[in-house]
Amino acid sequence: DYLDNGNNKMAIQQADKLLKKHKDLHCAKVLKAIGLQRTGKQDEAYALAQEVAALEPTDDNSLQALTILYREMHRPELVTKLYEAAVKKVPNSEEYHSHLFMAYARVGEYKKMQQAGMALYKIVPKNPYYFWSVMSLIMQSISAQDENLSKTMFLPLAERMVEKMVKEDKIEAEAEVELYYMILERLEKYQEALDVVRGKLGEKLTSELQSRENKCMAMYKKLRRWPECNALSRRLLLKNSDDWQFYITYFDSVFQLIDESWTPPPEEEHSLEGEVHYSIEQAVKFIEERITEESKSSRPLRGPYLAKLELIRRLRHRGCNDEYKLGDPEELMFQYFKKFGDKPCCFTDLKVFVDLLPSSQYTKFISQLLEVIPLSATAENEIALPTDIKALQQHLCVVQLSRLLGIYHSMDKKQKLTVVRELMLRYRHGLEFGKSCLKTELQFSDYYCLLAVHLLLDLWLEGEETAVWQCLTLLEEGLSHSPSNAQFKLLLIRIYCRLGAFEPVAELYSSLDAKHIQHDTIGYLLTRYAESLGHYAAASQSCNFALRFFHSNQKDTSEYIIQAYKYGAFEKIPEFIAFRNRLNSSLHFAQVRTERMLLDLLLEANISASLEESIKSMSLNPEEDDIPWKDLRDNRDLTVLFNWDPKDRDISEEHRKLSLEEETMWLRIRSLTLRLVSGLPTLSHTIQPKNSEKTAENGVSSKIDTIRSLLQQLEAAVDSGKKFLEQKIQYPVLGPPPTRMAGFFSNGSCQCQTSLFYLVSDIYELDTNGLEDSAEIQERLGNSFKSLVERLTDLFNKCKGDLIEVRDGTVKTHPNLLENLVFFVETISIALWVSSYCDSVLRPFKSNLQKKKKKKKESSVTMPPVFTHFLDYVTELQTLTSNVIDHIKGLEIILTALKLEELSLKDTLLLQEEKKFTKTVQGKVQSSYHHSVQEIGELLKKRLDTIKKLKI
C-alpha cells in the first residue's frame, strides 16, 4: 500500500520490520528493493534484487514484484532470465510459460518467442498459443537482414504451420485467417491469398466493414486483374455512392482496360465479380446515373458530384474531354457550391479541382459565387453581412477560394489593408453567432481573422514593419474569443519566434497540450528557438518534454506489442515495430538529444560540476556516434499551419528536401562540436613523463587522433554547410524555419570554435614535447591566443546594437543580435573549457620549473614565453567577458526604460479594443527580450567566475 501511495520510505521501513522476523521472505526483499529504486538508490536496489533472483523464486508474488522492479530499472532482459528459471522448476505451468513468452516479446527475441509459443501449445493445446509461434516466425522474417532467408525459410515454415491447421480444420478465429493472408501476401502468393479470402475461411473476416472486399481489391490490383477491380468497385459504388476510394479504383481500372483494349469474352461472365465497364462512354453514363440516384437520396452525398469533376480532370489529362460533354467545370463547381457551400468541407473539396478553371475566369467565378449568398446590408454603402451561420460559411468558403486563386496576392498595399479591415469587421460580426459556444469550441468566424493575418504577413514580407505587430494584435484578439483555436496559437508561436520573443511561446505551446506523437511532429516549433533566443531554462524544459516522449516510446511500444499478441491483432505488430523504428531514427530526436547535452554542458560544466563529471554523467564518448545518419527520418509536420496560398507560393516538395538537408548538416556540426568537447577530459594531464614509451598504452595518443579526426570531419561539415548556404534558399514564411547555421557562419562563431579545437591539438603537442625544444609551438600558441581574442572581440561587436529599435513610431526587433549573443556565450564557454585544459598542461610545467629554481638557488631561471602568452590571453578573456556583461547590463537598462505602450501606432485604423491587444503584445515582446538578456547575463557572470580561477 505504501508503494502504491508513493510513500517509499515507509515501505522500506515496513519491509525491514518483516525481514527481521522472516529473514528469507523473498517478496519483502523485492518490495524493499522497489522502494530503494524509487528513492534513487539504484545500486542497493539492484544488489538486493539479484540476491533474490539468484535463488530462482517460483512464488507468484516475488516474480511479479521483480518484474515491476526490472521494468522500472529499464532492464527487461532480466525478466526473461527470471521466468526461464521458473519454467525449468515448474515445467507445466501455463502462466509462467506465457509470462516467459511476453518477456521475450518485450526484448524482441523472436526465435525464443517461437520456441516458447510451441512449448506452451504442447502443455495447453490452445490455438492462440500455436499462432503466437507462427507470428514469431513472421517477425523473424521481418527482422532478418537477408531478404532471401526470410522468403526461403521463415515465411514458408510459417505457411506450412498454418496449412497444417487448415487441413485439420482447426482454424477458429478471424485473427488466424488474417495471419494466413499476411503470410501469403508477404510471400507474394497473391492468387492463393485471393482464394483464401474468397473461400470458406474468408467468411470469418467480419470485424471490419468490407474487410473481405478490401482484401480482394488489394489482391486484384497486385495481380493486375483490372476487370475484377472494375466490377468490384462498381458493385461497391452501387451500394454506397459516397465511398471515394472506390471511385478512384473504378477510374484507374476503366482507363487501364481502355489502354489494354480489353473486351469481354463472348459467351461467359465478364469477370469473377460481375459486369465490367471498359469504355469512357460507360464510365460517363455510370457517373451520371450516380448523380441522378443521389438526387433521390434522403441526405445529400458529395461523392458523385466530385467524381464527375475527377473524371473531367482525368479526361483532360488524356487530352480527350470535349467529346463526352460532361459539362463545364466552372458551372459544375458553381452548382456544387450552391448545394454544399454551407459545409466547411466545401473549400477543401473544391481546392483539389481549381486547376480546371482558366485563370482568366477567376474573378468572374468568385463574383458568380458571391451573387448566390444571402447577405444583407443595413445601410446603402455598408458591407453586406450574412444573416445566419449558413450564409457565413458560404461567404467564408468564397473568401478562402479568393485567396487560393491568388486574387488577394495581386492587390496593392492600400487594397490589401481595405480587405483586412473588411475581414475583421466580418470576423467581429460573426462572433454574434457563437455567443453560446463553449470555451473549447471554435468561433464560426475564426477563419476571417486568420485570413486577415495572412494578408498582413504578405505586407510584412513586402517591408511593411507595422504589419507584423498588427498580425499579433489580431491573433491575440482572436485567441481571447476562441481560447482553444490551435491555429491562432501556432501562428502566434511562429510570429513571436520570428521577432525573437520566446517567453510568450512557452505558454502558448503548453496550452496546445501536445500529445504523444505531436512532440515529434510539432516539437520543432519550440526546440528550434528556445535556446537560440537565450531562454535557457525553457530550452531545458522543452528538450525534456520531447526526450521523455522518445524514451517512453521504447517502453510503451513493447506494451502495445504484448496487447496485440493477447488479443490476436497480429497485423498490427509489424506496424508497431515500424512505428518504434521510425521514432528512434527521428531527426528531431537526434537534434534534441544533441542540443540538450550541449545545453547541459553550457549551464553546468565547470560551474556546478567539472567538465569531466558532466560528460561522465551523460556517458558521452567522443569515439561513439549514436545518430543513425543513413536512416534519419524527418517526421516534422510542415503543413500544421493552415494555408490558402496558391501552389506557386506554398511549401513545395523541394522546400522539404532542402530543409531536411539543411537540418542534417546543422545537426552534424552540432554533434561533432559536442563530441569534440567531450574529448577534452580524455586528454587531461597525466603525471608520467610524456615522451616515454607509455604514451601508446595510455591510450592518450589515440585520444588525440580521435580529436584530430573529428576536427577534420567538422571542417568538412562546415564546408558543405557553407556551400549549401550559397544557394540563398528562401522558405515560405509559414514553411520550415531555417536553422541557426547561417548566423553561426556569418557572426564568426564557427571560425572561433574551430580554432579553439585546433588550439587543443597544439597544446597537446607542447605537452608531449616538453618546454625545452618547443619554441616554435610556443610561438604558434602565442599567435593563436592573440587571434582568438581578436575573433572573440569581433563576435562581441556583432552583438552590439539595440535589440528593440523605435523609429518614427514603429517598433522593430533585432533577434539576430540576440542569437549572436547566445553564440558568444557558447563560444566563450568552449574557450574556457579549452583554457582549463591548457591550464592543466601548463601548471605541472611551472611547478617543475619552480622546483629547479629552488634547487639551483638561481633567481633567474628564464620562464618560457608560453606562460606569459597564456596569462595575457586569460586576462584579455576576463576583460572581454566583463565588457560583455556591462553591455548586457546596459541592454537591460534600455529595455526597462522603453515605454512602448506610449507609442501612438501610426495606423489610426486601430480600433479601441485593438489598441488594448497591441499593448499586450508589445509588453510580451519587451518582457521576453528582458528575460533573455537577464538569463544570458547570469550565465556569463558564472563563466566570468570560472575565468578568474584560471591563473597558473
ABEGO torsion letter per residue (X at the ends): XAAAAGBAAAAAAAAAAAAAABAABAAAAAAAAAAAAAAGBAAAAAAAAAAAAAAGBABAAAAAAAAAAAAAAGBAAAAAAAAAAAAAABAABAAAAAAAAAAAAAAGBAAAAAAAAAAAAAABBBAAAAAAAAAAAAAAAAABABAAAAAAAAAAAAAAAAAAAAAAGABABAAAAAAAAAAAAAAGBAAAAAAAAABAAAAABAABBGAAAAAAAAAAAAAGBAAAAAAAAAAAAAABAABAAAAAAAAAAAAAAAAAGBBBBAABBABAAEBBBABAAAAAAAAAAAAAAAAABABBBAAAAAAAAAAAAAAAAAGBAAAAGAEBAAAAAAAAAAAAAABAAAAAAAAAAAAABBAAAAAAAAAAAAAABBBBBABAABBBBBABAAAAAAAAAAAAAAAAAGAAAABBAAAAAAAAAAAAAAAAAAAAAAAABBAABBBAAAAAAAAAAAAAAAAAAAGBAAAAAAAAAAAAAAAAABAABAAAAAAAAAAAAAAGBAAAAAAAAAAAGBBEAAAAAAAAAAAAAAAAAGBAAAAAAAAAAAAAAAAAAAAAAAAAAAAAAAAGBAAAAAAAAAAAAAAAABAAAAAAAAAAAAAAAAAABGAABBAAAAAAAAGBBAABBABBAAABBBABBAAABBBABBAAABBBAAAAAAAAAAAAAAAAAAAAAAAAAAAAAAABBBABBAABAAAAAAGAAAAAAAAAAAAAAAAAAAAAAAAAAAAGBBBBAABBBBBAAAAAAAAGAAAAAAAAAAAAAAAAAAAAAEAABAAAAAAAAAAAAAAAAAAAAAAAAAABEBABBBBGGBBBBBAAAAAAAAAAAAAAAAAAAAAAAAAAAAAAAAAAAAAAAAAAGBABBBBBAAAAAAAAAAAAAAAAAAAAAAAAAAAAAAAAABBAAABBBABAABBAAAAAAAAAAAAAAAAAAAAAAAAAAAAAAAAAAAAAABBX
